[in-house]
């Protein structure tokens, strides 16, 4: 079947890179130097990102999954340990835990799609070593009670910031509150590269030193290896792309937030059909980045089809929770174990919301949604 010609697409990469000159010049400079592995641009980007986020250490890695995995490995987490996270994330969050040999343990989420601190408390055991709160869609998880729980039980907190670059909780950027933060630069993230990439943030100098070894075979020098480790280096070319995009990010987040505020207001009269999540559940002021603008809609699948016929691309992220995936069967979870997460999975809908849209575009999308629910 031929794909629709989207008038309002979910993705925006073609628009973003329709004039790639600046990026290509950066790539040409890398090619002329030949420093493709942990080259100059990686160090430049790491320093830029650390300064913006106000964090002591940034370590560029191959992707967001590796960022999570390497943090857990550097913390000594492995076989026999348990790590608590949310079941509504992308599968990489749980996979990173499982790949260390540890056991993913899930806790249900709140209306804002983030892990419920009260549910975390219920599943802590003597085997629990860490919590991974996922800042899903760019919405900060409620870090104050999560950090209090972690402190009480002597647990590490590894923030999954894959979808929340420049989101804030109180006065701090996400990824700088817990033990460490894991970021993805996948092309569908706000800050992204031309392929896979990621980074780790931490204020712990000892952990940072370990992570620099863990991402590079455990090599102290070219010929000295401290321990056998992973190979997950942020490519110099990708770092060059990210360093061009990085200064644009505050403006990008500001634009996305303005569109989301408009969406929230225009969708309010449709509350009986479209549910906008409660954005005020955190115990501190927050800044949401809206990597994805996600609502819950009645007759969701029919609505997606209707929007597509009008040239509007809406998607579902993620239709099957992790605990109900084949890969997670060995964990012993069943349908009904996480009712909030499962209810959301049946109704969630991601609408286009990015920096190349206008308020008029948002108005057009909401008008089509209104027609769907009012048509006979």
C-alpha positions in Angstrom: 0.0 0.0 0.0 1.3 3.4 -0.9 2.1 5.7 2.0 0.1 8.9 2.4 1.6 12.1 1.3 1.9 13.7 4.7 0.8 17.3 5.0 1.7 17.3 8.7 4.3 14.6 9.3 5.4 13.3 12.7 9.0 13.4 11.7 10.9 16.5 10.6 14.4 15.4 9.6 14.0 16.2 5.9 13.1 19.8 6.8 15.9 20.1 9.3 18.7 19.0 7.0 17.5 20.4 3.7 20.5 22.7 3.7 23.3 20.4 5.1 26.2 22.7 4.3 27.4 23.4 7.8 27.2 19.8 8.8 29.1 18.6 5.7 31.9 21.1 6.4 32.3 19.7 9.9 32.4 16.2 8.5 34.9 17.2 5.8 37.2 18.6 8.6 37.0 15.2 10.4 37.8 13.3 7.2 40.8 15.5 6.5 42.1 15.0 10.1 41.3 11.3 10.0 40.5 11.2 13.8 37.3 9.1 13.4 37.6 7.4 16.8 37.4 9.6 20.0 38.7 12.5 17.9 38.8 16.2 18.5 35.0 16.8 18.0 34.1 14.3 20.7 36.0 16.2 23.4 34.6 19.5 22.1 31.0 18.2 22.2 31.5 16.7 25.7 32.8 20.0 27.0 29.9 21.9 25.4 27.3 19.6 26.7 28.8 19.6 30.2 28.8 23.4 30.3 25.1 23.7 29.2 23.9 21.0 31.6 26.0 22.2 34.5 27.4 18.7 35.1 31.1 17.8 35.8 31.5 14.9 33.4 30.0 14.0 30.0 31.1 10.7 28.3 30.1 10.2 24.6 29.1 6.7 23.8 27.7 4.7 20.9 24.0 4.8 21.7 21.5 5.3 24.5 21.2 1.6 25.3 25.0 1.4 25.8 24.8 4.5 28.0 22.4 2.6 30.4 24.4 -0.7 30.2 27.8 0.9 30.7 26.6 2.9 33.8 25.2 -0.3 35.3 28.4 -2.2 34.6 30.5 0.5 36.0 28.4 0.5 39.2 29.1 -3.3 39.5 25.6 -4.4 38.8 25.2 -7.9 37.4 24.0 -11.4 38.0 21.8 -11.8 41.1 20.9 -8.1 41.3 17.6 -6.3 40.6 17.0 -3.0 39.0 13.6 -1.2 39.1 12.2 0.6 36.2 9.0 1.4 34.3 7.2 -1.0 32.0 6.1 1.6 29.5 9.5 2.6 28.2 11.2 1.6 24.9 12.5 -1.9 25.3 16.1 -0.7 25.6 15.7 0.3 29.2 14.9 -3.2 30.4 17.3 -4.7 27.9 20.2 -2.8 29.3 19.4 -4.2 32.7 19.0 -7.8 31.4 22.3 -7.6 29.4 24.3 -7.0 32.6 22.8 -10.3 34.0 20.6 -8.4 36.5 16.8 -8.8 36.6 14.5 -6.0 35.5 11.8 -5.3 38.0 8.9 -3.1 37.0 6.8 -0.6 38.9 3.6 1.0 37.5 3.4 4.5 36.2 1.3 7.6 36.9 -1.0 9.6 34.7 2.0 11.6 33.4 3.6 8.3 32.0 6.5 8.3 34.6 7.2 5.8 37.2 5.2 6.0 40.4 7.4 6.5 43.5 4.8 4.7 45.7 5.0 1.7 43.4 8.8 1.7 43.5 8.7 1.4 47.3 6.6 -1.8 47.1 9.0 -3.8 44.9 12.3 -3.1 46.6 14.0 -6.3 47.9 17.4 -7.1 49.4 18.6 -7.8 45.8 17.6 -4.3 44.5 20.7 -2.3 43.5 19.3 0.6 41.4 16.3 2.5 40.1 16.0 3.7 36.5 13.4 6.4 36.3 12.5 7.0 32.7 11.7 10.7 31.7 9.3 9.5 29.0 8.2 11.9 26.3 10.3 14.6 27.9 8.2 14.6 31.1 10.4 14.6 34.2 9.9 11.7 36.6 9.3 12.9 40.2 12.9 12.9 41.3 12.5 14.2 44.8 10.7 11.2 46.3 12.7 8.8 44.0 16.0 10.2 45.4 14.6 9.9 48.9 13.7 6.3 48.4 17.1 5.6 46.9 18.9 7.3 49.8 16.9 5.3 52.3 17.7 2.0 50.7 21.3 2.8 49.5 20.4 2.5 45.8 21.9 4.1 42.7 19.6 6.2 40.5 20.3 6.0 36.8 18.2 8.5 34.9 17.0 7.4 31.4 17.1 10.8 29.7 16.8 9.5 26.2 13.7 11.5 25.5 14.3 14.5 27.8 17.4 16.5 26.8 17.2 19.9 28.5 14.2 19.0 30.6 14.4 20.3 34.2 13.3 19.2 37.6 13.4 22.2 40.0 16.6 24.0 39.2 18.5 21.0 37.8 18.6 19.5 34.3 17.6 15.9 34.2 20.6 13.6 34.0 22.4 15.6 36.7 20.2 14.6 39.7 20.8 10.9 40.1 24.0 8.9 40.1 24.3 9.2 36.3 22.2 10.0 33.3 21.9 8.1 30.0 21.0 9.9 26.8 20.2 8.8 23.3 21.0 10.7 20.1 18.8 8.6 17.8 17.5 10.6 14.9 14.0 10.8 16.5 15.4 12.5 19.7 15.5 16.3 20.1 19.3 16.3 20.1 20.4 13.8 17.6 23.0 12.6 15.1 23.0 11.0 11.7 22.7 7.5 13.0 23.2 6.1 16.5 24.9 7.9 19.4 24.5 8.8 23.0 26.2 10.2 26.1 26.4 9.7 29.9 26.4 12.5 32.5 27.7 12.2 36.1 29.1 14.4 38.8 31.0 11.4 40.2 34.7 11.6 39.1 35.4 8.0 40.0 32.5 6.8 38.1 33.4 9.0 35.1 36.9 7.5 35.0 35.5 4.0 35.0 33.0 4.9 32.3 35.8 6.2 30.0 37.4 2.8 30.3 34.2 0.9 29.9 33.4 2.6 26.6 36.9 1.9 25.2 37.8 -1.8 25.8 39.1 -0.9 29.3 42.2 0.7 27.7 44.2 2.9 29.9 46.6 3.6 27.0 46.7 2.2 23.5 48.6 -0.8 24.7 47.5 -1.1 28.4 44.2 -2.7 29.3 42.9 -2.3 32.9 40.0 -4.8 32.4 38.1 -6.4 29.6 35.3 -4.0 28.6 32.9 -2.9 26.0 33.5 -0.9 22.8 31.0 2.0 22.6 32.6 5.2 21.5 30.7 8.2 20.1 31.9 8.5 16.5 33.7 11.7 15.8 31.5 12.5 12.8 28.4 12.1 15.0 29.9 14.3 17.7 30.5 17.0 14.9 26.8 16.8 14.0 25.7 17.0 17.6 28.0 20.0 18.3 26.3 22.0 15.4 22.8 21.1 16.7 23.6 21.7 20.4 23.4 25.5 20.5 20.0 25.3 18.8 18.4 23.2 21.5 17.1 25.9 23.9 15.2 27.5 21.0 13.9 24.1 19.9 12.6 23.2 23.3 11.0 26.6 23.7 9.2 26.2 20.4 8.0 22.7 21.3 6.8 23.9 24.7 4.8 26.7 23.1 3.1 24.3 20.7 2.3 21.8 23.5 0.7 24.5 25.6 -1.5 25.4 22.6 -2.4 21.7 22.1 -3.3 21.4 25.8 -5.6 24.5 25.6 -7.3 23.5 22.3 -7.8 19.9 23.3 -9.4 20.9 26.7 -13.0 21.0 25.2 -12.5 17.5 23.9 -11.7 16.1 27.4 -14.4 13.5 27.1 -12.7 12.0 24.1 -9.0 13.0 24.4 -7.2 12.9 27.8 -4.2 15.2 28.3 -2.1 13.8 31.1 -1.8 15.7 34.4 1.4 17.7 34.1 1.4 18.8 37.7 2.1 15.6 39.6 5.8 16.3 40.4 6.7 17.7 43.8 9.0 20.3 42.2 8.5 22.7 39.3 9.4 21.1 36.0 10.3 21.9 32.4 8.9 19.4 29.9 10.7 19.2 26.5 7.9 17.4 24.6 10.2 15.1 22.6 6.8 13.5 22.0 3.4 15.0 22.5 1.4 12.1 23.8 -2.3 12.1 24.8 -4.8 9.3 25.4 -7.7 9.0 22.9 -10.9 7.0 22.7 -11.2 5.0 19.5 -7.5 5.6 19.1 -6.9 3.3 16.1 -9.8 4.7 14.1 -8.7 8.3 14.9 -5.2 7.5 13.6 -6.7 6.3 10.3 -8.9 9.4 10.1 -6.0 11.7 10.7 -3.9 9.9 8.0 -6.7 10.5 5.5 -6.3 14.2 6.2 -2.5 14.0 5.7 -1.7 14.1 9.5 0.7 11.5 10.7 0.0 10.2 14.3 1.9 7.3 15.8 1.7 5.0 18.8 4.7 4.8 21.2 4.7 2.0 22.6 1.6 -0.2 21.9 2.8 -3.2 23.9 4.3 -2.7 27.4 7.7 -4.3 28.0 6.4 -6.8 30.6 4.0 -8.3 28.0 6.7 -8.7 25.3 7.9 -12.2 24.5 11.5 -11.2 25.6 10.1 -10.6 29.1 8.2 -13.8 29.6 11.0 -15.3 31.8 10.3 -12.5 34.4 6.9 -14.0 35.1 4.7 -10.9 34.7 1.2 -11.1 33.3 -1.6 -8.9 31.9 -3.1 -6.9 34.7 0.0 -6.5 36.8 0.5 -2.9 35.8 -3.1 -1.5 35.2 -2.2 2.2 34.6 0.6 1.3 32.1 -1.7 -1.2 30.3 -4.6 1.2 30.2 -2.4 3.9 28.7 -1.0 1.5 26.1 -4.5 0.9 24.7 -5.2 4.6 24.2 -1.9 6.5 23.8 -1.4 8.6 20.7 1.5 10.7 19.6 0.7 13.8 17.6 3.1 15.9 15.5 4.9 18.5 17.7 8.2 19.9 16.5 10.0 23.1 15.8 9.0 23.3 12.2 5.3 23.5 12.9 3.2 26.6 13.6 0.3 27.4 15.9 -1.9 27.2 12.8 -0.7 23.6 12.2 -1.7 22.7 15.7 -5.1 24.3 15.3 -5.6 22.3 12.0 -4.8 19.0 13.8 -7.1 19.7 16.7 -9.9 20.8 14.3 -9.6 17.4 12.5 -9.7 15.6 15.8 -12.8 17.5 16.8 -14.5 16.6 13.5 -13.7 12.9 14.1 -15.5 12.9 17.4 -18.5 15.0 16.2 -19.1 13.4 12.9 -22.2 11.2 12.7 
